[in-house]
Amino acid sequence: MTTQSPPPLTLETAKDLQRMLRAEIGPGLSERELDAVEARFGFTFAADHRVFLAAGLPHGSRSWPDWRNGDPEDLAGRLSRPVEGVLFDVEHNRFWHPAWSPRPAETSDALQVARSELATVPQLVPLYSHRYLPGTAGESGHPVLSVHQSDIIFYGNDLSDYVRHEFTGRASTLPARAAVGFWSYFVNGSPGTDVTAPTPHTPYAVSAQEAIECLRMLALERLIGRQRHPHQLIEAGLTALVLGVETESLALLAGLGRTEHERAEALFDQVLAELGLPETLPGDDTDVPWQAARWELVRWWLRLIVNGSLHPGAGGDVITYEGWGALARPRCLQPLVDKVDAYNAWDAIQDRTREQAIVTEAERLLAGPWPPLE
């Protein structure tokens, strides 16, 4: 199936989009100003990003980068944040891209290799808060990405679609696109689906029942179109095996080596069947695609946030996108989304007070009826 590219953004269309923003709009940047910004900071705006900024410069909030009068140090920090966030996860969360050479044993050496690899990846250019567009000269129609360390999710098919998604709540009906070079590892799309990066949670099960629950939740994530790394399936299998879960294929899944990852999905399916889990998965018979599955997953993601297995910011982004957005923005999740937005608007990579606000709201939601009352 061929995906049709959206039409190029025009000044008139860009001005229409800017009327949807919760921002003041100043005079647009001239071609000379745009060229000067690119020369000063060493990047290129994508074609639609240039047109958007030429139509008008949003301001009045620190979430909008001020390419005309902004602090150069602040702008440089915004530009470097995607790479620095990945490096943070390399150092603190054991992240390692599968296309890189084997990870060195010493963290300092791993950071050196990662920094060298990241020096060659496509530049991401800040659009609003932690939303970024690839900076590809002369090209338009790239997806907008929401970037928080290596938790990177798809937030719009292109700039126009993103503005409608972020500021009006209109869900996209366009085919998803994710041609962003290196960054496509974190985000993939297929026609008619929005698929985010694998949920970056750590193992939490301490009983056989919890281990089986984790296997079932990974199956639910697949139902709604989310990716899973093969190592997540293998790790879930190993945890279940250690905790006493017994099936014929579980040991095979848990024992897969690095060169056998392509077998993980098939063995995972066998384990699910042997545990009788496929029969427990909800169907898709509602107006909202996979509504019951999404509510189950929202509750699970909230629990992971509360028990420390999922970073509050990362988990909040997943719930915002796969839960709140896909479930037609239920009011009961709005307080959580607001706290996630407040966390993401903060400049520091980590902010404990805002993290705790997300955790507290997750606890409140879990203490009430499920699904939560509107």
VOGU-3710 file (C-alpha; in Angstrom, 3 decimals, decimal comma):
1> mttqsppplt> 0,000/0,000/0,000  1,388/3,414/-1,001  1,198/6,246/1,512  0,359/9,588/-0,061  2,430/12,471/1,242  0,520/15,480/2,568  0,561/18,647/0,421  3,300/21,192/1,199  2,417/23,681/3,911  1,526/27,159/2,610
11> letakdlqrm> 1,720/30,478/4,433  -2,066/30,730/4,408  -2,490/27,244/5,874  0,205/27,941/8,478  -1,628/31,089/9,583  -4,843/29,069/9,903  -2,994/26,569/12,115  -1,592/29,335/14,291  -5,108/30,561/15,042  -5,604/27,258/16,904
21> lraeigpgls> -2,659/27,874/19,231  -2,861/29,065/22,807  -0,149/31,623/22,096  0,541/35,151/20,961  1,714/35,305/17,351  4,398/37,801/16,423  5,683/38,746/12,972  7,059/35,801/11,047  10,781/35,234/10,527  12,181/36,488/7,256
31> ereldavear> 14,229/34,237/4,989  17,338/36,090/6,140  16,441/35,520/9,807  15,754/31,809/9,206  19,076/31,423/7,388  20,875/33,228/10,214  19,364/30,907/12,854  20,435/27,848/10,857  23,951/29,207/10,399  24,318/30,194/14,062
41> fgftfaadhr> 23,213/26,877/15,523  24,348/24,528/12,765  21,089/22,876/11,703  18,431/23,205/9,025  14,683/23,684/9,433  12,457/21,308/7,505  10,545/23,054/4,701  7,195/23,044/6,534  8,862/24,273/9,746  10,331/27,227/7,813
51> vflaaglphg> 6,917/28,093/6,350  5,292/27,825/9,797  7,807/30,247/11,330  7,604/32,581/8,319  3,831/32,827/8,832  4,247/33,975/12,421  6,406/33,424/15,503  4,452/31,994/18,464  5,532/33,465/21,795  4,216/34,364/25,245
61> srswpdwrng> 5,198/30,989/26,707  8,592/29,402/27,298  7,247/26,287/25,592  7,686/28,055/22,240  11,327/28,522/21,221  11,998/32,178/20,439  14,191/31,993/17,358  14,333/35,797/17,071  15,150/37,090/20,553  15,607/33,952/22,632
71> dpedlagrls> 18,586/33,205/24,858  21,146/31,467/22,605  22,169/29,163/25,454  18,545/28,125/25,984  18,036/27,464/22,269  21,241/25,437/22,065  20,095/23,431/25,078  16,768/22,651/23,441  18,567/21,484/20,299  20,914/19,221/22,243
81> rpvegvlfdv> 18,236/17,788/24,544  17,196/14,767/22,400  20,772/13,487/22,178  21,543/14,312/25,811  18,379/12,489/26,873  19,444/9,325/25,052  22,891/9,602/26,633  21,232/9,949/30,049  19,466/6,627/29,488  22,677/5,037/28,250
91> ehnrfwhpaw> 24,343/6,036/31,526  21,529/5,477/34,001  18,995/3,089/32,410  21,222/0,741/30,384  19,786/1,862/27,049  21,734/0,634/24,027  20,736/0,873/20,375  20,851/-2,538/18,621  22,596/-1,076/15,544  25,570/0,088/17,625
101> sprpaetsda> 28,598/-2,067/18,305  28,416/-4,233/21,464  28,129/-2,165/24,608  31,454/-1,765/26,462  31,499/-2,996/30,039  32,526/0,383/31,459  29,866/3,072/31,473  32,371/5,777/30,509  33,383/3,786/27,434  29,732/3,125/26,569
111> lqvarselat> 29,010/6,857/26,727  31,953/7,579/24,445  30,695/5,098/21,836  27,109/6,333/22,134  28,137/9,979/21,801  30,104/9,149/18,659  27,131/7,280/17,165  24,685/10,041/18,081  26,859/12,662/16,398  25,752/11,212/13,056
121> vpqlvplysh> 21,972/10,994/13,621  19,443/13,393/12,046  19,013/16,636/13,975  15,724/17,091/15,806  14,575/20,717/15,968  12,333/21,957/18,811  8,834/22,938/17,737  6,954/23,322/21,038  7,973/22,214/24,529  9,413/18,689/24,071
131> rylpgtages> 7,854/18,192/20,617  10,377/18,048/17,773  10,499/18,003/13,964  13,389/16,439/12,048  15,563/19,164/10,568  15,817/17,987/6,983  16,513/20,753/4,481  14,023/21,046/1,645  11,772/18,266/2,956  8,343/18,452/4,536
141> ghpvlsvhqs> 5,738/16,065/5,876  7,862/14,456/8,586  6,092/13,324/11,767  6,309/15,356/14,961  7,906/13,453/17,832  7,414/13,876/21,564  10,871/13,390/23,064  11,716/12,590/26,676  15,072/10,830/26,962  14,683/7,534/25,042
151> diifygndls> 10,920/7,629/25,584  10,074/9,009/22,143  6,545/8,801/20,830  4,729/9,731/17,657  2,607/12,863/18,097  1,413/13,793/14,611  1,692/12,643/11,009  3,104/16,028/10,036  3,188/19,558/11,409  -0,451/20,319/10,485
161> dyvrheftgr> -1,704/17,069/11,979  0,338/17,684/15,132  -1,154/21,151/15,728  -4,676/19,752/15,447  -3,773/16,847/17,755  -2,048/18,951/20,407  -4,288/22,024/20,462  -7,753/20,872/19,340  -7,848/17,168/20,243  -8,769/16,050/16,749
171> astlparaav> -7,536/12,509/16,119  -5,720/11,951/12,851  -7,289/9,936/10,049  -4,132/10,035/7,942  -1,769/7,068/7,507  0,985/7,241/10,094  4,469/8,095/8,834  7,752/7,683/10,674  10,676/8,254/8,317  13,108/9,884/10,730
181> gfwsyfvngs> 16,359/8,022/10,235  17,820/6,895/13,558  14,770/8,081/15,485  12,519/5,631/13,604  13,930/2,946/15,906  11,812/4,428/18,689  8,715/5,083/16,592  7,255/2,985/13,797  3,957/3,361/12,008  1,823/1,431/9,555
191> pgtdvtaptp> -1,253/2,536/7,597  -4,163/3,249/9,890  -2,290/2,742/13,176  -0,387/4,858/15,657  2,358/2,825/17,310  4,625/4,196/19,996  7,973/2,964/21,158  8,026/-0,049/23,497  6,946/0,799/27,031  10,215/1,344/28,920
201> htpyavsaqe> 9,306/-0,472/32,131  11,504/-2,638/34,317  10,527/-6,068/35,722  8,336/-5,854/38,805  6,810/-9,316/39,354  7,466/-11,033/42,688  4,890/-13,803/42,302  3,791/-16,216/39,610  0,476/-14,390/39,342  2,201/-11,057/38,671
211> aieclrmlal> 4,509/-12,707/36,127  1,504/-14,079/34,231  -0,146/-10,666/34,450  2,910/-9,104/32,808  2,755/-11,622/29,947  -0,918/-10,803/29,470  -0,300/-7,047/29,478  2,390/-7,440/26,833  -0,200/-9,301/24,771  -2,673/-6,455/25,304
221> erligrqrhp> -0,059/-3,933/24,173  0,305/-5,865/20,947  -3,485/-5,815/20,477  -3,539/-2,019/20,388  -0,529/-1,852/18,082  2,372/-1,129/20,415  5,819/-2,505/19,764  7,719/-4,720/22,172  11,450/-5,307/22,062  12,295/-9,022/21,809
231> hqlieaglta> 14,333/-8,679/24,989  11,173/-7,549/26,834  9,412/-10,783/25,864  12,451/-12,847/26,830  12,823/-10,992/30,134  9,131/-11,502/30,940  9,518/-15,197/30,166  12,594/-15,527/32,348  10,862/-13,751/35,244  7,881/-16,084/34,962
241> lvlgvetesl> 10,141/-19,140/34,843  12,080/-18,075/37,943  8,811/-17,456/39,817  7,564/-20,963/39,139  5,288/-20,568/36,120  5,340/-23,820/34,165  4,640/-24,217/30,451  6,343/-26,274/27,763  7,657/-23,271/25,807  8,513/-20,913/28,665
251> allaglgrte> 12,056/-22,208/29,144  12,673/-21,904/25,398  11,557/-18,264/25,417  13,537/-17,442/28,551  16,684/-19,074/27,159  16,892/-17,201/23,862  20,265/-15,614/23,222  21,110/-12,330/21,526  21,312/-13,961/18,079  17,952/-15,701/18,483
261> heraealfdq> 15,702/-12,682/19,075  13,741/-13,325/15,882  12,208/-16,380/17,585  10,856/-14,411/20,545  7,445/-13,506/19,098  6,582/-17,060/18,046  7,653/-18,532/21,375  5,806/-15,771/23,234  2,629/-16,758/21,365  3,154/-20,399/22,329
271> vlaelglpet> 3,557/-19,437/25,985  0,362/-17,371/25,847  -1,539/-20,295/24,333  -0,199/-22,771/26,891  -1,336/-20,469/29,702  -4,760/-19,978/28,109  -4,260/-16,210/27,999  -5,590/-15,463/24,484  -9,104/-16,417/25,667  -8,907/-13,761/28,404
281> lpgddtdvpw> -8,102/-10,855/26,089  -10,952/-8,406/25,407  -12,451/-8,076/21,957  -12,803/-4,979/19,832  -16,545/-4,375/19,585  -16,823/-0,708/20,572  -16,733/2,594/18,721  -13,344/3,380/20,264  -10,766/0,871/18,920  -9,728/-1,592/21,642
291> qaarwelvrw> -11,478/0,453/24,320  -11,531/-2,282/26,974  -7,920/-3,238/26,280  -6,787/0,375/26,548  -8,510/0,870/29,908  -6,839/-2,292/31,223  -3,488/-1,043/29,993  -3,980/2,427/31,490  -4,552/0,792/34,876  -1,440/-1,354/34,399
301> wlrlivngsl> 0,714/1,612/33,367  -0,544/3,542/36,398  0,458/0,644/38,643  3,912/0,533/37,038  4,321/4,251/37,727  3,288/3,791/41,359  5,539/0,789/42,003  8,534/2,474/40,384  8,782/0,182/37,353  7,942/2,940/34,877
311> hpgaggdvit> 9,304/6,472/34,993  6,451/8,904/35,773  7,225/11,124/32,796  7,575/8,236/30,373  4,515/6,457/31,735  2,521/9,666/31,696  3,376/10,197/28,031  2,269/6,639/27,194  -1,034/7,103/29,031  -1,590/10,506/27,441
321> yegwgalarp> -1,101/9,121/23,959  -2,465/5,570/24,121  -5,085/6,204/26,804  -6,334/9,753/27,039  -5,882/10,565/23,343  -7,120/7,257/21,931  -10,080/7,099/24,346  -11,423/10,474/23,149  -9,850/12,445/26,002  -11,919/11,306/29,006
331> rclqplvdkv> -12,195/14,020/31,676  -11,208/11,578/34,411  -7,670/11,394/32,987  -7,322/15,153/32,431  -5,701/15,859/35,845  -3,031/13,259/35,109  -2,442/14,678/31,627  -2,116/18,181/33,085  0,535/16,984/35,528  2,400/15,207/32,736
341> daynawdaiq> 2,342/18,390/30,653  3,649/20,369/33,631  6,474/17,873/34,049  7,341/17,921/30,345  7,338/21,718/30,214  10,088/21,821/32,849  13,550/22,322/31,425  15,442/19,921/33,693  15,740/16,289/32,639  14,473/15,285/36,053
351> drtreqaivt> 12,224/17,173/38,461  11,233/15,194/41,546  8,328/17,400/42,633  6,594/17,104/39,276  7,397/13,387/39,099  5,761/12,900/42,497  2,684/14,832/41,357  2,217/12,273/38,571  2,687/9,385/41,015  0,176/10,892/43,460
361> eaerllagpw> -2,439/11,307/40,728  -1,804/7,722/39,584  -2,424/6,523/43,144  -5,658/8,524/43,305  -6,940/7,006/40,073  -6,067/3,475/41,158  -7,894/3,940/44,478  -11,192/4,698/42,767  -13,587/2,702/40,561  -12,338/1,269/37,292
371> pple> -12,705/2,537/34,656  -12,742/5,865/36,472  -15,968/7,848/36,565  -16,167/10,815/34,235
//
